[in-house]
């Protein structure tokens, strides 16, 4: 019997919302301070990806989660340089 994965649709929806909000902030006026907000959103994206990884017993999804978390960590490093 193949492994059963939990429903991760809520996490994917929230992750997508965080990414959308992140993009909106990047596209906003440059005079608006955004560093802390971007850092918070990156942390929330990491939290959602961790939850997805915890809920799934699927090797392919697990590999994707590892790649996603690595990308979010790189984003967090870059965001720390944003005022």
PyMOL Python script that loads the backbone (N, CA, C, O; Angstrom):
from pymol import cmd

cmd.read_pdbstr("""\
ATOM      1  N   UNK A   1       0.841  -1.179   0.000  1.00  0.00           N
ATOM      2  CA  UNK A   1       0.000   0.000   0.000  1.00  0.00           C
ATOM      3  C   UNK A   1       0.886   1.244   0.000  1.00  0.00           C
ATOM      4  O   UNK A   1       1.791   1.340   0.829  1.00  0.00           O
ATOM      5  N   UNK A   2       0.655   2.203  -0.909  1.00  0.00           N
ATOM      6  CA  UNK A   2       1.470   3.422  -0.954  1.00  0.00           C
ATOM      7  C   UNK A   2       1.230   4.280   0.282  1.00  0.00           C
ATOM      8  O   UNK A   2       0.164   4.202   0.893  1.00  0.00           O
ATOM      9  N   UNK A   3       2.231   5.113   0.663  1.00  0.00           N
ATOM     10  CA  UNK A   3       2.059   5.967   1.830  1.00  0.00           C
ATOM     11  C   UNK A   3       0.933   6.974   1.605  1.00  0.00           C
ATOM     12  O   UNK A   3       0.730   7.470   0.497  1.00  0.00           O
ATOM     13  N   UNK A   4       0.218   7.258   2.671  1.00  0.00           N
ATOM     14  CA  UNK A   4      -0.893   8.202   2.596  1.00  0.00           C
ATOM     15  C   UNK A   4      -0.400   9.558   3.071  1.00  0.00           C
ATOM     16  O   UNK A   4       0.187   9.662   4.148  1.00  0.00           O
ATOM     17  N   UNK A   5      -0.630  10.595   2.280  1.00  0.00           N
ATOM     18  CA  UNK A   5      -0.255  11.947   2.664  1.00  0.00           C
ATOM     19  C   UNK A   5      -1.463  12.667   3.233  1.00  0.00           C
ATOM     20  O   UNK A   5      -2.589  12.485   2.769  1.00  0.00           O
ATOM     21  N   UNK A   6      -1.218  13.472   4.225  1.00  0.00           N
ATOM     22  CA  UNK A   6      -2.282  14.266   4.823  1.00  0.00           C
ATOM     23  C   UNK A   6      -2.676  15.382   3.866  1.00  0.00           C
ATOM     24  O   UNK A   6      -1.945  15.706   2.931  1.00  0.00           O
ATOM     25  N   UNK A   7      -3.823  15.953   4.114  1.00  0.00           N
ATOM     26  CA  UNK A   7      -4.286  17.075   3.313  1.00  0.00           C
ATOM     27  C   UNK A   7      -3.449  18.302   3.659  1.00  0.00           C
ATOM     28  O   UNK A   7      -3.437  18.753   4.804  1.00  0.00           O
ATOM     29  N   UNK A   8      -2.758  18.831   2.671  1.00  0.00           N
ATOM     30  CA  UNK A   8      -1.896  19.995   2.873  1.00  0.00           C
ATOM     31  C   UNK A   8      -2.413  21.216   2.117  1.00  0.00           C
ATOM     32  O   UNK A   8      -1.680  22.184   1.918  1.00  0.00           O
ATOM     33  N   UNK A   9      -3.664  21.168   1.700  1.00  0.00           N
ATOM     34  CA  UNK A   9      -4.203  22.270   0.896  1.00  0.00           C
ATOM     35  C   UNK A   9      -4.230  23.591   1.665  1.00  0.00           C
ATOM     36  O   UNK A   9      -3.974  24.645   1.083  1.00  0.00           O
ATOM     37  N   UNK A  10      -4.535  23.550   2.959  1.00  0.00           N
ATOM     38  CA  UNK A  10      -4.536  24.791   3.742  1.00  0.00           C
ATOM     39  C   UNK A  10      -3.148  25.409   3.803  1.00  0.00           C
ATOM     40  O   UNK A  10      -2.997  26.623   3.663  1.00  0.00           O
ATOM     41  N   UNK A  11      -2.143  24.584   4.010  1.00  0.00           N
ATOM     42  CA  UNK A  11      -0.773  25.088   4.088  1.00  0.00           C
ATOM     43  C   UNK A  11      -0.333  25.665   2.752  1.00  0.00           C
ATOM     44  O   UNK A  11       0.335  26.698   2.704  1.00  0.00           O
ATOM     45  N   UNK A  12      -0.706  24.998   1.671  1.00  0.00           N
ATOM     46  CA  UNK A  12      -0.349  25.497   0.343  1.00  0.00           C
ATOM     47  C   UNK A  12      -1.047  26.818   0.074  1.00  0.00           C
ATOM     48  O   UNK A  12      -0.446  27.722  -0.506  1.00  0.00           O
ATOM     49  N   UNK A  13      -2.306  26.950   0.483  1.00  0.00           N
ATOM     50  CA  UNK A  13      -3.042  28.199   0.301  1.00  0.00           C
ATOM     51  C   UNK A  13      -2.386  29.323   1.093  1.00  0.00           C
ATOM     52  O   UNK A  13      -2.197  30.423   0.573  1.00  0.00           O
ATOM     53  N   UNK A  14      -2.040  29.053   2.346  1.00  0.00           N
ATOM     54  CA  UNK A  14      -1.393  30.086   3.164  1.00  0.00           C
ATOM     55  C   UNK A  14      -0.016  30.442   2.605  1.00  0.00           C
ATOM     56  O   UNK A  14       0.349  31.617   2.554  1.00  0.00           O
ATOM     57  N   UNK A  15       0.748  29.434   2.186  1.00  0.00           N
ATOM     58  CA  UNK A  15       2.064  29.677   1.608  1.00  0.00           C
ATOM     59  C   UNK A  15       1.945  30.549   0.363  1.00  0.00           C
ATOM     60  O   UNK A  15       2.729  31.480   0.174  1.00  0.00           O
ATOM     61  N   UNK A  16       0.980  30.253  -0.471  1.00  0.00           N
ATOM     62  CA  UNK A  16       0.752  31.047  -1.672  1.00  0.00           C
ATOM     63  C   UNK A  16       0.391  32.488  -1.310  1.00  0.00           C
ATOM     64  O   UNK A  16       0.852  33.428  -1.957  1.00  0.00           O
ATOM     65  N   UNK A  17      -0.426  32.656  -0.288  1.00  0.00           N
ATOM     66  CA  UNK A  17      -0.788  34.002   0.161  1.00  0.00           C
ATOM     67  C   UNK A  17       0.420  34.777   0.659  1.00  0.00           C
ATOM     68  O   UNK A  17       0.559  35.965   0.370  1.00  0.00           O
ATOM     69  N   UNK A  18       1.300  34.108   1.412  1.00  0.00           N
ATOM     70  CA  UNK A  18       2.517  34.764   1.905  1.00  0.00           C
ATOM     71  C   UNK A  18       3.418  35.182   0.745  1.00  0.00           C
ATOM     72  O   UNK A  18       3.982  36.277   0.747  1.00  0.00           O
ATOM     73  N   UNK A  19       3.544  34.305  -0.237  1.00  0.00           N
ATOM     74  CA  UNK A  19       4.371  34.623  -1.409  1.00  0.00           C
ATOM     75  C   UNK A  19       3.778  35.824  -2.155  1.00  0.00           C
ATOM     76  O   UNK A  19       4.510  36.720  -2.574  1.00  0.00           O
ATOM     77  N   UNK A  20       2.460  35.837  -2.318  1.00  0.00           N
ATOM     78  CA  UNK A  20       1.802  36.962  -2.986  1.00  0.00           C
ATOM     79  C   UNK A  20       2.023  38.268  -2.249  1.00  0.00           C
ATOM     80  O   UNK A  20       2.319  39.291  -2.866  1.00  0.00           O
ATOM     81  N   UNK A  21       1.880  38.241  -0.932  1.00  0.00           N
ATOM     82  CA  UNK A  21       2.091  39.442  -0.140  1.00  0.00           C
ATOM     83  C   UNK A  21       3.549  39.884  -0.208  1.00  0.00           C
ATOM     84  O   UNK A  21       3.832  41.081  -0.264  1.00  0.00           O
ATOM     85  N   UNK A  22       4.467  38.934  -0.204  1.00  0.00           N
ATOM     86  CA  UNK A  22       5.899  39.222  -0.324  1.00  0.00           C
ATOM     87  C   UNK A  22       6.166  39.962  -1.631  1.00  0.00           C
ATOM     88  O   UNK A  22       6.885  40.961  -1.652  1.00  0.00           O
ATOM     89  N   UNK A  23       5.582  39.464  -2.719  1.00  0.00           N
ATOM     90  CA  UNK A  23       5.762  40.105  -4.029  1.00  0.00           C
ATOM     91  C   UNK A  23       5.178  41.514  -4.052  1.00  0.00           C
ATOM     92  O   UNK A  23       5.778  42.428  -4.617  1.00  0.00           O
ATOM     93  N   UNK A  24       4.006  41.690  -3.436  1.00  0.00           N
ATOM     94  CA  UNK A  24       3.389  43.018  -3.382  1.00  0.00           C
ATOM     95  C   UNK A  24       4.298  44.014  -2.676  1.00  0.00           C
ATOM     96  O   UNK A  24       4.443  45.154  -3.117  1.00  0.00           O
ATOM     97  N   UNK A  25       4.904  43.582  -1.587  1.00  0.00           N
ATOM     98  CA  UNK A  25       5.807  44.470  -0.848  1.00  0.00           C
ATOM     99  C   UNK A  25       7.023  44.806  -1.687  1.00  0.00           C
ATOM    100  O   UNK A  25       7.474  45.951  -1.688  1.00  0.00           O
ATOM    101  N   UNK A  26       7.559  43.835  -2.394  1.00  0.00           N
ATOM    102  CA  UNK A  26       8.718  44.102  -3.254  1.00  0.00           C
ATOM    103  C   UNK A  26       8.377  45.082  -4.370  1.00  0.00           C
ATOM    104  O   UNK A  26       9.224  45.866  -4.797  1.00  0.00           O
ATOM    105  N   UNK A  27       7.125  45.033  -4.842  1.00  0.00           N
ATOM    106  CA  UNK A  27       6.696  45.921  -5.919  1.00  0.00           C
ATOM    107  C   UNK A  27       6.245  47.296  -5.422  1.00  0.00           C
ATOM    108  O   UNK A  27       5.999  48.191  -6.231  1.00  0.00           O
ATOM    109  N   UNK A  28       6.134  47.476  -4.101  1.00  0.00           N
ATOM    110  CA  UNK A  28       5.634  48.725  -3.528  1.00  0.00           C
ATOM    111  C   UNK A  28       6.684  49.829  -3.645  1.00  0.00           C
ATOM    112  O   UNK A  28       7.816  49.603  -4.073  1.00  0.00           O
ATOM    113  N   UNK A  29       6.272  51.011  -3.255  1.00  0.00           N
ATOM    114  CA  UNK A  29       7.164  52.171  -3.270  1.00  0.00           C
ATOM    115  C   UNK A  29       8.415  51.898  -2.446  1.00  0.00           C
ATOM    116  O   UNK A  29       8.355  51.266  -1.391  1.00  0.00           O
ATOM    117  N   UNK A  30       9.535  52.376  -2.937  1.00  0.00           N
ATOM    118  CA  UNK A  30      10.817  52.135  -2.283  1.00  0.00           C
ATOM    119  C   UNK A  30      10.938  52.874  -0.949  1.00  0.00           C
ATOM    120  O   UNK A  30      11.762  52.495  -0.118  1.00  0.00           O
ATOM    121  N   UNK A  31      10.148  53.904  -0.730  1.00  0.00           N
ATOM    122  CA  UNK A  31      10.268  54.675   0.511  1.00  0.00           C
ATOM    123  C   UNK A  31       9.545  54.028   1.694  1.00  0.00           C
ATOM    124  O   UNK A  31       9.594  54.543   2.811  1.00  0.00           O
ATOM    125  N   UNK A  32       8.879  52.909   1.451  1.00  0.00           N
ATOM    126  CA  UNK A  32       8.184  52.197   2.522  1.00  0.00           C
ATOM    127  C   UNK A  32       9.131  51.179   3.151  1.00  0.00           C
ATOM    128  O   UNK A  32       9.625  50.296   2.451  1.00  0.00           O
ATOM    129  N   UNK A  33       9.401  51.281   4.468  1.00  0.00           N
ATOM    130  CA  UNK A  33      10.274  50.288   5.102  1.00  0.00           C
ATOM    131  C   UNK A  33       9.646  48.896   5.035  1.00  0.00           C
ATOM    132  O   UNK A  33       8.477  48.719   5.381  1.00  0.00           O
ATOM    133  N   UNK A  34      10.417  47.922   4.594  1.00  0.00           N
ATOM    134  CA  UNK A  34       9.836  46.601   4.362  1.00  0.00           C
ATOM    135  C   UNK A  34      10.625  45.455   4.985  1.00  0.00           C
ATOM    136  O   UNK A  34      10.147  44.321   4.996  1.00  0.00           O
ATOM    137  N   UNK A  35      11.802  45.719   5.496  1.00  0.00           N
ATOM    138  CA  UNK A  35      12.670  44.646   5.964  1.00  0.00           C
ATOM    139  C   UNK A  35      12.042  43.713   6.982  1.00  0.00           C
ATOM    140  O   UNK A  35      12.087  42.494   6.822  1.00  0.00           O
ATOM    141  N   UNK A  36      11.457  44.279   8.029  1.00  0.00           N
ATOM    142  CA  UNK A  36      10.876  43.438   9.075  1.00  0.00           C
ATOM    143  C   UNK A  36       9.679  42.648   8.564  1.00  0.00           C
ATOM    144  O   UNK A  36       9.497  41.483   8.919  1.00  0.00           O
ATOM    145  N   UNK A  37       8.868  43.284   7.734  1.00  0.00           N
ATOM    146  CA  UNK A  37       7.700  42.598   7.187  1.00  0.00           C
ATOM    147  C   UNK A  37       8.126  41.451   6.289  1.00  0.00           C
ATOM    148  O   UNK A  37       7.554  40.363   6.353  1.00  0.00           O
ATOM    149  N   UNK A  38       9.130  41.686   5.450  1.00  0.00           N
ATOM    150  CA  UNK A  38       9.625  40.626   4.573  1.00  0.00           C
ATOM    151  C   UNK A  38      10.226  39.489   5.390  1.00  0.00           C
ATOM    152  O   UNK A  38      10.043  38.319   5.054  1.00  0.00           O
ATOM    153  N   UNK A  39      10.936  39.822   6.450  1.00  0.00           N
ATOM    154  CA  UNK A  39      11.512  38.798   7.313  1.00  0.00           C
ATOM    155  C   UNK A  39      10.406  37.977   7.975  1.00  0.00           C
ATOM    156  O   UNK A  39      10.503  36.753   8.057  1.00  0.00           O
ATOM    157  N   UNK A  40       9.362  38.650   8.446  1.00  0.00           N
ATOM    158  CA  UNK A  40       8.229  37.951   9.056  1.00  0.00           C
ATOM    159  C   UNK A  40       7.567  37.013   8.046  1.00  0.00           C
ATOM    160  O   UNK A  40       7.278  35.859   8.364  1.00  0.00           O
ATOM    161  N   UNK A  41       7.327  37.509   6.827  1.00  0.00           N
ATOM    162  CA  UNK A  41       6.692  36.677   5.801  1.00  0.00           C
ATOM    163  C   UNK A  41       7.564  35.478   5.447  1.00  0.00           C
ATOM    164  O   UNK A  41       7.052  34.376   5.252  1.00  0.00           O
ATOM    165  N   UNK A  42       8.870  35.682   5.363  1.00  0.00           N
ATOM    166  CA  UNK A  42       9.778  34.563   5.084  1.00  0.00           C
ATOM    167  C   UNK A  42       9.700  33.525   6.198  1.00  0.00           C
ATOM    168  O   UNK A  42       9.724  32.322   5.935  1.00  0.00           O
ATOM    169  N   UNK A  43       9.606  33.990   7.442  1.00  0.00           N
ATOM    170  CA  UNK A  43       9.478  33.066   8.574  1.00  0.00           C
ATOM    171  C   UNK A  43       8.168  32.293   8.483  1.00  0.00           C
ATOM    172  O   UNK A  43       8.137  31.096   8.770  1.00  0.00           O
ATOM    173  N   UNK A  44       7.087  32.958   8.088  1.00  0.00           N
ATOM    174  CA  UNK A  44       5.796  32.291   7.929  1.00  0.00           C
ATOM    175  C   UNK A  44       5.845  31.272   6.787  1.00  0.00           C
ATOM    176  O   UNK A  44       5.266  30.191   6.894  1.00  0.00           O
ATOM    177  N   UNK A  45       6.534  31.614   5.696  1.00  0.00           N
ATOM    178  CA  UNK A  45       6.688  30.667   4.585  1.00  0.00           C
ATOM    179  C   UNK A  45       7.446  29.427   5.056  1.00  0.00           C
ATOM    180  O   UNK A  45       7.104  28.304   4.687  1.00  0.00           O
ATOM    181  N   UNK A  46       8.470  29.641   5.869  1.00  0.00           N
ATOM    182  CA  UNK A  46       9.239  28.526   6.411  1.00  0.00           C
ATOM    183  C   UNK A  46       8.365  27.659   7.322  1.00  0.00           C
ATOM    184  O   UNK A  46       8.451  26.432   7.289  1.00  0.00           O
ATOM    185  N   UNK A  47       7.540  28.292   8.118  1.00  0.00           N
ATOM    186  CA  UNK A  47       6.638  27.559   9.008  1.00  0.00           C
ATOM    187  C   UNK A  47       5.669  26.683   8.207  1.00  0.00           C
ATOM    188  O   UNK A  47       5.453  25.519   8.544  1.00  0.00           O
ATOM    189  N   UNK A  48       5.091  27.249   7.148  1.00  0.00           N
ATOM    190  CA  UNK A  48       4.157  26.473   6.317  1.00  0.00           C
ATOM    191  C   UNK A  48       4.871  25.313   5.634  1.00  0.00           C
ATOM    192  O   UNK A  48       4.326  24.212   5.553  1.00  0.00           O
ATOM    193  N   UNK A  49       6.083  25.547   5.144  1.00  0.00           N
ATOM    194  CA  UNK A  49       6.810  24.463   4.478  1.00  0.00           C
ATOM    195  C   UNK A  49       7.177  23.364   5.480  1.00  0.00           C
ATOM    196  O   UNK A  49       7.160  22.184   5.132  1.00  0.00           O
ATOM    197  N   UNK A  50       7.503  23.737   6.705  1.00  0.00           N
ATOM    198  CA  UNK A  50       7.772  22.731   7.741  1.00  0.00           C
ATOM    199  C   UNK A  50       6.531  21.893   8.023  1.00  0.00           C
ATOM    200  O   UNK A  50       6.623  20.676   8.188  1.00  0.00           O
ATOM    201  N   UNK A  51       5.383  22.538   8.079  1.00  0.00           N
ATOM    202  CA  UNK A  51       4.142  21.813   8.334  1.00  0.00           C
ATOM    203  C   UNK A  51       3.833  20.857   7.194  1.00  0.00           C
ATOM    204  O   UNK A  51       3.406  19.726   7.425  1.00  0.00           O
ATOM    205  N   UNK A  52       4.046  21.306   5.968  1.00  0.00           N
ATOM    206  CA  UNK A  52       3.829  20.434   4.809  1.00  0.00           C
ATOM    207  C   UNK A  52       4.732  19.209   4.915  1.00  0.00           C
ATOM    208  O   UNK A  52       4.289  18.077   4.716  1.00  0.00           O
ATOM    209  N   UNK A  53       5.997  19.448   5.230  1.00  0.00           N
ATOM    210  CA  UNK A  53       6.931  18.335   5.370  1.00  0.00           C
ATOM    211  C   UNK A  53       6.547  17.374   6.477  1.00  0.00           C
ATOM    212  O   UNK A  53       6.727  16.163   6.347  1.00  0.00           O
ATOM    213  N   UNK A  54       6.019  17.910   7.567  1.00  0.00           N
ATOM    214  CA  UNK A  54       5.611  17.065   8.693  1.00  0.00           C
ATOM    215  C   UNK A  54       4.386  16.227   8.374  1.00  0.00           C
ATOM    216  O   UNK A  54       4.260  15.096   8.844  1.00  0.00           O
ATOM    217  N   UNK A  55       3.486  16.780   7.577  1.00  0.00           N
ATOM    218  CA  UNK A  55       2.232  16.083   7.283  1.00  0.00           C
ATOM    219  C   UNK A  55       2.371  15.015   6.205  1.00  0.00           C
ATOM    220  O   UNK A  55       1.579  14.074   6.169  1.00  0.00           O
ATOM    221  N   UNK A  56       3.352  15.142   5.337  1.00  0.00           N
ATOM    222  CA  UNK A  56       3.443  14.261   4.170  1.00  0.00           C
ATOM    223  C   UNK A  56       4.385  13.094   4.403  1.00  0.00           C
ATOM    224  O   UNK A  56       5.434  13.223   5.033  1.00  0.00           O
ATOM    225  N   UNK A  57       3.975  11.955   3.876  1.00  0.00           N
ATOM    226  CA  UNK A  57       4.814  10.760   3.895  1.00  0.00           C
ATOM    227  C   UNK A  57       5.241  10.403   2.481  1.00  0.00           C
ATOM    228  O   UNK A  57       5.474   9.233   2.174  1.00  0.00           O
ATOM    229  N   UNK A  58       5.343  11.396   1.632  1.00  0.00           N
ATOM    230  CA  UNK A  58       5.650  11.194   0.218  1.00  0.00           C
ATOM    231  C   UNK A  58       7.074  11.684  -0.049  1.00  0.00           C
ATOM    232  O   UNK A  58       7.410  12.827   0.262  1.00  0.00           O
ATOM    233  N   UNK A  59       7.902  10.824  -0.619  1.00  0.00           N
ATOM    234  CA  UNK A  59       9.311  11.159  -0.843  1.00  0.00           C
ATOM    235  C   UNK A  59       9.482  12.340  -1.786  1.00  0.00           C
ATOM    236  O   UNK A  59      10.349  13.184  -1.562  1.00  0.00           O
ATOM    237  N   UNK A  60       8.676  12.414  -2.829  1.00  0.00           N
ATOM    238  CA  UNK A  60       8.801  13.509  -3.789  1.00  0.00           C
ATOM    239  C   UNK A  60       8.439  14.845  -3.130  1.00  0.00           C
ATOM    240  O   UNK A  60       9.120  15.847  -3.343  1.00  0.00           O
ATOM    241  N   UNK A  61       7.381  14.858  -2.339  1.00  0.00           N
ATOM    242  CA  UNK A  61       7.003  16.085  -1.644  1.00  0.00           C
ATOM    243  C   UNK A  61       8.076  16.455  -0.629  1.00  0.00           C
ATOM    244  O   UNK A  61       8.386  17.634  -0.462  1.00  0.00           O
ATOM    245  N   UNK A  62       8.642  15.471   0.044  1.00  0.00           N
ATOM    246  CA  UNK A  62       9.716  15.734   1.007  1.00  0.00           C
ATOM    247  C   UNK A  62      10.912  16.384   0.337  1.00  0.00           C
ATOM    248  O   UNK A  62      11.503  17.315   0.885  1.00  0.00           O
ATOM    249  N   UNK A  63      11.273  15.902  -0.846  1.00  0.00           N
ATOM    250  CA  UNK A  63      12.381  16.517  -1.588  1.00  0.00           C
ATOM    251  C   UNK A  63      12.051  17.956  -1.956  1.00  0.00           C
ATOM    252  O   UNK A  63      12.902  18.839  -1.852  1.00  0.00           O
ATOM    253  N   UNK A  64      10.825  18.189  -2.382  1.00  0.00           N
ATOM    254  CA  UNK A  64      10.391  19.556  -2.731  1.00  0.00           C
ATOM    255  C   UNK A  64      10.424  20.473  -1.509  1.00  0.00           C
ATOM    256  O   UNK A  64      10.807  21.638  -1.612  1.00  0.00           O
ATOM    257  N   UNK A  65      10.023  19.942  -0.355  1.00  0.00           N
ATOM    258  CA  UNK A  65      10.038  20.732   0.871  1.00  0.00           C
ATOM    259  C   UNK A  65      11.465  21.124   1.239  1.00  0.00           C
ATOM    260  O   UNK A  65      11.706  22.257   1.655  1.00  0.00           O
ATOM    261  N   UNK A  66      12.403  20.210   1.091  1.00  0.00           N
ATOM    262  CA  UNK A  66      13.806  20.520   1.382  1.00  0.00           C
ATOM    263  C   UNK A  66      14.302  21.641   0.460  1.00  0.00           C
ATOM    264  O   UNK A  66      14.975  22.566   0.914  1.00  0.00           O
ATOM    265  N   UNK A  67      13.976  21.559  -0.812  1.00  0.00           N
ATOM    266  CA  UNK A  67      14.371  22.611  -1.757  1.00  0.00           C
ATOM    267  C   UNK A  67      13.702  23.934  -1.403  1.00  0.00           C
ATOM    268  O   UNK A  67      14.336  24.988  -1.451  1.00  0.00           O
ATOM    269  N   UNK A  68      12.426  23.879  -1.050  1.00  0.00           N
ATOM    270  CA  UNK A  68      11.681  25.080  -0.675  1.00  0.00           C
ATOM    271  C   UNK A  68      12.292  25.733   0.555  1.00  0.00           C
ATOM    272  O   UNK A  68      12.493  26.947   0.581  1.00  0.00           O
ATOM    273  N   UNK A  69      12.585  24.939   1.566  1.00  0.00           N
ATOM    274  CA  UNK A  69      13.171  25.485   2.787  1.00  0.00           C
ATOM    275  C   UNK A  69      14.539  26.099   2.518  1.00  0.00           C
ATOM    276  O   UNK A  69      14.887  27.121   3.109  1.00  0.00           O
ATOM    277  N   UNK A  70      15.311  25.489   1.638  1.00  0.00           N
ATOM    278  CA  UNK A  70      16.611  26.038   1.274  1.00  0.00           C
ATOM    279  C   UNK A  70      16.450  27.397   0.581  1.00  0.00           C
ATOM    280  O   UNK A  70      17.199  28.334   0.859  1.00  0.00           O
ATOM    281  N   UNK A  71      15.477  27.495  -0.315  1.00  0.00           N
ATOM    282  CA  UNK A  71      15.220  28.758  -1.008  1.00  0.00           C
ATOM    283  C   UNK A  71      14.747  29.833  -0.027  1.00  0.00           C
ATOM    284  O   UNK A  71      15.163  30.988  -0.122  1.00  0.00           O
ATOM    285  N   UNK A  72      13.891  29.461   0.902  1.00  0.00           N
ATOM    286  CA  UNK A  72      13.397  30.430   1.892  1.00  0.00           C
ATOM    287  C   UNK A  72      14.535  30.893   2.791  1.00  0.00           C
ATOM    288  O   UNK A  72      14.588  32.068   3.155  1.00  0.00           O
ATOM    289  N   UNK A  73      15.446  29.996   3.156  1.00  0.00           N
ATOM    290  CA  UNK A  73      16.609  30.396   3.954  1.00  0.00           C
ATOM    291  C   UNK A  73      17.459  31.423   3.201  1.00  0.00           C
ATOM    292  O   UNK A  73      17.956  32.378   3.798  1.00  0.00           O
ATOM    293  N   UNK A  74      17.624  31.225   1.898  1.00  0.00           N
ATOM    294  CA  UNK A  74      18.367  32.206   1.096  1.00  0.00           C
ATOM    295  C   UNK A  74      17.637  33.542   1.066  1.00  0.00           C
ATOM    296  O   UNK A  74      18.264  34.600   1.131  1.00  0.00           O
ATOM    297  N   UNK A  75      16.314  33.492   0.967  1.00  0.00           N
ATOM    298  CA  UNK A  75      15.507  34.727   0.989  1.00  0.00           C
ATOM    299  C   UNK A  75      15.697  35.431   2.327  1.00  0.00           C
ATOM    300  O   UNK A  75      15.886  36.647   2.367  1.00  0.00           O
ATOM    301  N   UNK A  76      15.647  34.680   3.414  1.00  0.00           N
ATOM    302  CA  UNK A  76      15.821  35.285   4.741  1.00  0.00           C
ATOM    303  C   UNK A  76      17.169  35.976   4.865  1.00  0.00           C
ATOM    304  O   UNK A  76      17.260  37.039   5.478  1.00  0.00           O
ATOM    305  N   UNK A  77      18.213  35.395   4.298  1.00  0.00           N
ATOM    306  CA  UNK A  77      19.530  36.023   4.321  1.00  0.00           C
ATOM    307  C   UNK A  77      19.519  37.349   3.568  1.00  0.00           C
ATOM    308  O   UNK A  77      20.108  38.330   4.021  1.00  0.00           O
ATOM    309  N   UNK A  78      18.855  37.376   2.427  1.00  0.00           N
ATOM    310  CA  UNK A  78      18.772  38.602   1.619  1.00  0.00           C
ATOM    311  C   UNK A  78      17.913  39.669   2.291  1.00  0.00           C
ATOM    312  O   UNK A  78      18.236  40.856   2.236  1.00  0.00           O
ATOM    313  N   UNK A  79      16.835  39.253   2.914  1.00  0.00           N
ATOM    314  CA  UNK A  79      15.902  40.188   3.553  1.00  0.00           C
ATOM    315  C   UNK A  79      16.586  40.923   4.697  1.00  0.00           C
ATOM    316  O   UNK A  79      16.257  42.077   4.971  1.00  0.00           O
ATOM    317  N   UNK A  80      17.519  40.284   5.357  1.00  0.00           N
ATOM    318  CA  UNK A  80      18.201  40.927   6.462  1.00  0.00           C
ATOM    319  C   UNK A  80      18.986  42.161   6.012  1.00  0.00           C
ATOM    320  O   UNK A  80      19.354  42.995   6.840  1.00  0.00           O
ATOM    321  N   UNK A  81      19.241  42.280   4.728  1.00  0.00           N
ATOM    322  CA  UNK A  81      19.944  43.448   4.184  1.00  0.00           C
ATOM    323  C   UNK A  81      19.012  44.541   3.710  1.00  0.00           C
ATOM    324  O   UNK A  81      19.464  45.576   3.220  1.00  0.00           O
ATOM    325  N   UNK A  82      17.694  44.319   3.851  1.00  0.00           N
ATOM    326  CA  UNK A  82      16.700  45.286   3.396  1.00  0.00           C
ATOM    327  C   UNK A  82      16.315  46.176   4.569  1.00  0.00           C
ATOM    328  O   UNK A  82      16.057  45.687   5.669  1.00  0.00           O
ATOM    329  N   UNK A  83      16.279  47.473   4.334  1.00  0.00           N
ATOM    330  CA  UNK A  83      15.865  48.428   5.380  1.00  0.00           C
ATOM    331  C   UNK A  83      14.374  48.561   5.409  1.00  0.00           C
ATOM    332  O   UNK A  83      13.837  49.316   6.220  1.00  0.00           O
TER     333      UNK A  83
END
""", "prot")
cmd.dss("prot")
cmd.show_as("cartoon", "prot")
cmd.util.cbc("prot")
cmd.orient("prot")
